[in-house]
Every structure is written in C-alpha cells, then in structure tokens.
Amino acid sequence: MAKKNIDKKETRRTPRASSFFGKVAALLGNETFHFILGLAIVIFSVFMLLAFTSFFFTGAADQSIVESGNAVDPEVRNYAGSRGAQLAAYLIDGCFGVASFFILVFLVAAGVKLMRVRRVRLWKWFIGCTLLLVWFSIFMGFVFKDNYTFFHLGGMHGETVSKWLMLQVGVPGVWLLLVGTAICFFIYLSAGTIVWLRAIFGLGFLKKKEKKEGGEEKETTDDTRTPDTTEEILEIEEEEEGEEEPGTVELIPQGGEVDLTFEPATPNEEMVVTLPPHPEPATAEPEEPGFHIDPIIEEEEYQGPEREPYNPTKDLENYRFPTIDLMRHFDNDGRPTIDMDEQNANKDRIISTLRSFGIEISSIKATVGPTVTLYEITPAQGVRISKIRGLEDDIALSLSADGIRIIAPIPGKGTIGIEVPNKNPKIVSGQSVIGSKKFQESKYDLPVALGKTITDEVFMFDLCKMPHVLVAGATGQGKSVGLNAIITSLLYKKHPAELKFVLVDPKKVEFSIYSVIENHFLAKLPDGGEPIITDVTKVVQTLNSVCVEMDQRYDLLKMAHVRNIKEYNEKFVNRRLNPEKGHRYMPYMVVVIDEFGDLIMTAGKEVELPIARIAQLARAVGIHMIIATQRPTTNIITGTIKANFPARVAFRVSAMIDSRTILDRPGANRLIGKGDMLFLQGADPVRVQCAFIDTPEVEDITKFIAKQQGYPTPFYLPEYVSDDGGSDMNDVDMGRLDPLFEDAARLVVIHQQGSTSLIQRKFSIGYNRAGRIMDQLEKAGIVGPTQGSKPRDVLCSDENDLAMRLNNLQ
C-alpha cells in the first residue's frame, strides 16, 4: 500500500516537472529569444569596441583609477565609462593585448548567427578567432617585448608565453615557430597555400624565367599537382528544439486492482595512352611500309582550372531557408496528456470484455499518443491469438470507440496491441515536427517529416531510399495535408539549386499556392505555360518530358562512369567532369501527382506508361514520384503501380477491400481520420498522426521564399516530340517563312545544336512558334529529323554553307 501511494505521488510530480522543463526547452528554442539574445551580443560587442578604441587614448590617464579598484569614478575618461575602462584594461593589458579585438569579431559572428541575418559557420569562426587571438598575442609580446608604454601590446599572456618560449628554444626558434604556425593557419584557410609554397620551394619562378629567356618549351615532370578540392570543416547547425518524451502507463491486474506507474518511453582513370614518335633514321633510305596499331585512347578525366570545388548554390548564395516561426504554434502542440480516469475505464472494459469470452491476461500496459493510446496486453498461457483478433468489434462496442485496431502480435514483442482512439485528441503541429531536433539534424538526402508516432516520436524517412510513395485515402481524411507536409519538409531542408518539383494538379486548386516559387523550385515545359500542370494533355507531355530528362541523365552517368546521382554530383562538384561535354549539376526532382485516379480515367495508358517508366528507372538519377488518389481501386492502383511504389501511405478508407488494395492487408479501414494514417515500407505498417500544416502556413512559407532572389526562369524540362509529331514535313509552308527564320538558322549553325528550347530562350518566343521554326529549318535541310531525347543534327558546317542554302531558298 505504501508503494502504491509513493507511485501516485511520483505520478503527480512527473507531469509538472516535464511541463517545467518543456517550457524551458521551448523558450530556449524560440526564434524570438534567439534574435533578442543575438541583438544583445552585437550591442555588447559595439560597446566593447568603443571601450577598446578609447583605451589607446585614455588608458594612461585612467590607469591609476582602474588599478585602485574604484567601481565608479567620475574622473574616468574612457568613452565607455568605468566598466568599459576596467574591461578594456583587463583584456588588453592583463590578457591578450591588441589581439583582444578578435574576441569582438567572434561575438559579432555569434550574434549575427543567432539573429539569422547571415548563415555563419560558428565553429569555424571560433577556431579561426581563437588561433588568431593566441598567435597575435604571442607575436606582439615577442616582437615588442621591450616597448612597454602603459600596457603590453601582447598582454600579459603574450609576454609570459614569449619569454617562456625564448628560454626553451631561443629567439630563432621562436621565429620559426611563429612562421610555421602562421603557414599552418593559411593552409587551414585554403589548400591553395600548398600550391603556392610548392612553387616557391621548387623554384618555379626561376624555371618560368629561364623558359621566357630561352624561348624554348621544355617538358618537365612535376609532381606538385594537388587536387582541386579544398577541405572544408563541416558544421552541424543545431536547433535547440527539445522533443517531448511520452509517458507510459503500466497497468498490471492483481486481484481486480491495478497499480499505475509512469515510465518514460524510449524512442528508438582513366589514362591516355599515346605512342612516342619514332626517331628518324640517320641515313636517308626509302621507308618500307610499316605495320601500325592505333591504341585505344579513353576519355581523359577532366580537371577543372579552378582550385575550389564547384558550389551549385553560388547563384543564390544569399538564399535563406524558411524559419520555424512561419508555422502555427498550438497550445497543446501534440503533447499527450494522460487522463487517468479514461485510462482506468478503458483498462477495466478491455479486461472485462476479454474475461466475458474466457480470455485471461497477465499484464496490460498503455502508451498514450497524440490521438491514439496503445494498450499492450500479455495473454495468459494457452490463449490463442486468433481468438483475440476476432473480438475487434466486441471490444470497440464495449469502449464506445470510433473504430479500434488490433495488432496481433506486435512485431518484436510477445504482446498483443489494441489501439484505442483518445477522447480528446491533440493536434500535431507542423512546427513541432519541422522544428524538432531529429529533423533539423537529419543527414538524409531528401528528408521528409510526416508527423508523430504513438510513442510521440517524430516520424521521418528519406525519400531517396523509398524511392517512390503512393498516398491513398478517402475524401477529407488528410491526403492534401499529407502532401503539404511532404513538400514543406523538403522546402525547409533543400536549396533551390538542389531540388526541383513537378507538380500535377488536375483539381487546379490544391497546388496553386506553390506557383509563386516558380523560379526557385518548380520545373515545367519550356512552352511558357502555367507552372502547375492542370491540363491532361500537358500532363502526358510533361511526364514524357521527365522520361526524356531521365534518359539524358543516364547518358551523363554513363559518360562519367558512375552509378547514381550522388556519385555523379560529387564528381562534378570536385571538377572532374567537363561542362563543355554536356556535364552539369543535377538537382533532385520530385514529381507530385494529386488525384491520380482522375488522370487514369481521362488519359488511361498514356499516363500510366511514363509513370511506370519513371518508377522503374528514375531512382538512380534522382527523380522520385509521389502520387495520391482518393479511389484506391484495382483499376486505378494497378499491379504495375504497386510493384514500383514500395512505400505507401494509407489514410482512412471506407472498406476493407480498399485497405487491402493499398497495403495488402486490412487496417486502414479502422483508422479514425483527420490525419490518422498507416505508413508501410517493408513488413509492418507504422501508425502515424500526420502533422497539420494549414493553407495559411504554406502561403507564408512560399511568400518567404518568393520574396528572395530566384533564378531568371524555372527549371525547363527537355522538349518531347512524340513518334508521330513532326514526321509529316508536307504540311510545312516554306512560302511563309517566320521573320526569325534566318536569325534562328544562324543561331543553330553557330551553336551546332538543333534544339527548340535554344531558339525559344534566345529569341524569347513561345514554344509553338519555336517548334514551327524548327520544322521550317528541317524542311530547308539545315537541321536533321528528330532523334528522341537527343538534339537534332545540324547539316550546315559553317555560315558559308548556310548562306548558300538560304540563297537557294530565295
């Protein structure tokens, strides 16, 4: 009995303690608090700068006052007052000398980072400022050891350390030590220092001078090549967003009474082969016919002229990621609260219902989630699992619950799970999920945070490993909110240079909110149409264009001798691929299709075939697909679709057959709606409460991105020409040539590339007009016929050849 009372006292204290620490964590993670703290640090740095600067002019006059220890003295002449004079005298004279200014540099960098004015690698700034602080202190103390006025230029630290070093290694040793550490610091800043030093040690400037004077080119072997890559110190930017640990209620029946205890839930080369020239014979004899074999010369690995790695985000280097405060904050914020009356009532009803059917249990434990409570029961010896599984409706009737779900057994445990909806469900906000430490510190290539599990853990996955997702559920059960959560997760973690979206919206209203970020994140056809694809004919053309982009990317991977987009981009960033040969940085591409069932009804196989191709092949080249439908029937979700979409998200459906169509098992028909879903990727589904991200929140996020500088145009997909398109040249009227015909012909010949998108970009015309000009160029014999995803061949070798063809036309 005493133990029971103690447990109850602990039960009462635990929520209060967790609530207090939760409030503290929320305050520390609040962006407004960060901004105010950063502003205070910057203001303090300006105050210290004023004190330091004034110290050089008033320090001698204030020396006696400061040494006397008077806290406040009206005779102090320092512009920062008595406190400023004391701090300046302590840091400059008593510590590091004039090098103390580096302390202010680091404080300003920390304040700027907290205010999020600029993205600062604080760890790198800390290392750099600390090294400079110590080095300059020792240097000034060593060089000006005999020049003492009213303060030490190197501070007491610099004077003391320099004297100790002189005793250890002497004056020349100290000079060598200072020069060596300075060189190491410059090498830390840039690897180009190594190239410069090798050129000096190798007397490279003398060799260049000799070559210039002699006028002869000499072949020299130089092993002083260094990689073009520069090592960078990676930083993990930590957001101080704490995650709440749920409480676990343990219910153990003992003679009709139950002890209640709270336990914290534990979340779980190539080389070029050349033949040397044969020396000419000394005597002039007639040469006999020889036998010569040309060696197979492979493509030489390209080494870019730049020493720094390529930065794909340089075009938008001032881009700022959306902030957490753009999302709505709820008071409960998804934190589960334990209602002991409700838990005891549900426990008693479950036990009595099972006993009425002759089933005894040895223990029962409850895990309270945001919307659902999981009761784990351990049946007595000899009880068949199938007997409990058949009592699903009877338990739901006794609990008066809107559908329960039985997991028999729970994978990895020797228990049976009964999921019961809470009477007062909590909202899982997007802010609590996106702002969580788990999401902010994730290293996934395409991180997606969906919501929270029953144990109040943030549930997230890497879209690159899925690699495609099928979303299904009845109308009004949360599909659109789920798609918003997926897109928003990616917007919060990826730069516009690293990710592009292809958004297909037959309803015309779901994705229209994302049209404002057209030049940042969206990809579309080069015909000047709407950024959100709504027309069925445009959908077919867009999906086929994505297939063309996929084929082009595979060609580039083949040329680069790599297997996936990650290896290719790494090679391109390190400047080992030649852009002049068509190589380019590949952003990830995510194709999101809403109302897939409507597309199948209107377009049928024309839509299904490119989707099947993308789903089967596009993973390695960074193209991923998410399709959503409210009609999870077998004629919509065919076997081909299911086979290539291993990751599936099921919201509530009306019938068990629909759940079997999506998940190959029942369960989705037992969900409670309003974002309650099952995520299947592998053997067993996971129940997740989807994060609620409302339309006004998405509007604020997209406006935040749209206000920043974007690219001049959206990401244009390659042009797609159908098999029957452009094949009939008899319809082209050469008597009515376009006014831009000759200019377009010269453009094509100069670039030696027959591309409709090239003409469209250079002359700022529409896609249809550019296509007609390309047909006229083909009819005139200037370019060849279409070759699928490849550009047309240019049949004119130079402008003289073009001029002759144009004269023949006239």
C-alpha positions, 0 to 999 in steps of 0.5 A: 500500500505504501508503494502504491501511494509513493507511485501516485505521488511520483505520478503527480510530480512527473507531469509538472516537472516535464511541463517545467522543463518543456517550457524551458526547452521551448523558450530556449528554442524560440526564434524570438529569444534567439534574435533578442539574445543575438541583438544583445551580443552585437550591442555588447560587442559595439560597446566593447569596441568603443571601450577598446578604441578609447583605451589607446587614448585614455588608458594612461590617464585612467590607469591609476583609477582602474588599478585602485579598484574604484567601481565608479569614478567620475574622473574616468575618461574612457568613452565607455565609462568605468566598466568599459575602462576596467574591461578594456584594461583587463583584456588588453593589458592583463590578457591578450593585448591588441589581439583582444579585438578578435574576441569582438569579431567572434561575438559579432559572428555569434550574434549575427548567427543567432539573429539569422541575418547571415548563415555563419559557420560558428565553429569555424569562426571560433577556431579561426578567432581563437588561433588568431587571438593566441598567435597575435598575442604571442607575436606582439609580446615577442616582437615588442617585448621591450616597448612597454608604454602603459600596457603590453601590446601582447598582454600579459599572456603574450609576454609570459608565453614569449619569454617562456618560449625564448628560454626553451628554444631561443629567439630563432626558434621562436621565429620559426615557430611563429612562421610555421604556425602562421603557414599552418593557419593559411593552409587551414584557410585554403589548400591553395597555400600548398600550391603556392609554397610548392612553387616557391620551394621548387623554384618555379619562378626561376624555371618560368624565367629561364623558359621566357629567356630561352624561348624554348618549351621544355617538358618537365615532370612535376609532381606538385599537382594537388587536387582541386578540392579544398577541405572544408570543416563541416558544421552541424547547425543545431536547433535547440528544439527539445522533443517531448518524451511520452509517458507510459502507463503500466497497468498490471491486474492483481486481484481486480486492482491495478497499480499505475506507474509512469515510465518514460518511453524510449524512442528508438582513370582513366589514362591516355595512352599515346605512342612516342614518335619514332626517331628518324633514321640517320641515313636517308633510305626509302621507308618500307611500309610499316605495320601500325596499331592505333591504341585505344585512347579513353576519355581523359578525366577532366580537371577543372582550372579552378582550385575550389570545388564547384558550389551549385548554390553560388547563384543564390548564395544569399538564399535563406531557408524558411524559419520555424516561426512561419508555422502555427504554434498550438497550445497543446502542440501534440503533447499527450496528456494522460487522463487517468480516469479514461485510462482506468475505464478503458483498462477495466472494459478491455479486461472485462470484455476479454474475461466475458469470452474466457480470455485471461491476461497477465499484464496490460500496459498503455502508451498514450499518443497524440490521438491514439493510446496503445494498450499492450496486453500479455495473454495468459498461457494457452490463449490463442491469438486468433481468438483475440483478433476476432473480438475487434468489434466486441471490444470497440462496442464495449469502449464506445470507440470510433473504430479500434485496431488490433495488432496481433502480435506486435512485431518484436514483442510477445504482446498483443496491441489494441489501439484505442482512439483518445477522447480528446485528441491533440493536434500535431503541429507542423512546427513541432515536427519541422522544428524538432531536433531529429529533423533539423539534424537529419543527414538524409538526402531528401528528408521528409517529416510526416508527423508523430508516432504513438510513442510521440516520436517524430516520424521521418524517412528519406525519400531517396531510399523509398524511392517512390510513395503512393498516398491513398485515402478517402475524401477529407481524411488528410491526403492534401495535408499529407502532401503539404507536409511532404513538400514543406519538409523538403522546402525547409531542408533543400536549396533551390539549386538542389531540388526541383518539383513537378507538380500535377494538379488536375483539381487546379486548386490544391497546388496553386499556392506553390506557383509563386516559387516558380523560379526557385523550385518548380520545373515545367515545359519550356512552352511558357505555360502555367507552372502547375500542370492542370491540363491532361494533355500537358500532363502526358507531355510533361511526364514524357518530358521527365522520361526524356530528362531521365534518359539524358541523365543516364547518358551523363552517368554513363559518360562519367562512369558512375552509378547514381546521382550522388556519385555523379554530383560529387564528381562534378562538384570536385571538377572532374567532369567537363561542362563543355561535354554536356556535364552539369549539376543535377538537382533532385526532382520530385514529381507530385501527382494529386488525384491520380485516379482522375488522370487514369480515367481521362488519359488511361495508358498514356499516363500510366506508361511514363509513370511506370517508366519513371518508377522503374528507372528514375531512382538512380538519377534522382527523380522520385514520384509521389502520387495520391488518389482518393479511389484506391481501386484495382483499376486505378492502383494497378499491379504495375503501380504497386510493384514500383511504389514500395512505400505507401501511405494509407489514410482512412478508407471506407472498406476493407477491400480498399485497405487491402488494395493499398497495403495488402492487408486490412487496417486502414479501414479502422483508422479514425481520420483527420490525419490518422494514417498507416505508413508501410515500407517493408513488413509492418505498417507504422501508425502515424498522426500526420502533422497539420500544416494549414493553407495559411502556413504554406502561403507564408512559407512560399511568400518567404521564399518568393520574396528572395532572389530566384533564378531568371526562369524555372527549371525547363524540362527537355522538349518531347516530340512524340513518334508521330509529331513532326514526321509529316514535313508536307504540311510545312509552308516554306512560302511563309517563312517566320521573320526569325527564320534566318536569325534562328538558322544562324543561331543553330549553325553557330551553336551546332545544336538543333534544339527548340528550347535554344531558339525559344530562350534566345529569341524569347518566343513561345514554344509553338512558334519555336517548334514551327521554326524548327520544322521550317529549318528541317524542311530547308535541310539545315537541321536533321529529323528528330532523334528522341531525347537527343538534339537534332543534327545540324547539316550546315558546317559553317555560315558559308554553307548556310548562306548558300542554302538560304540563297537557294531558298530565295 
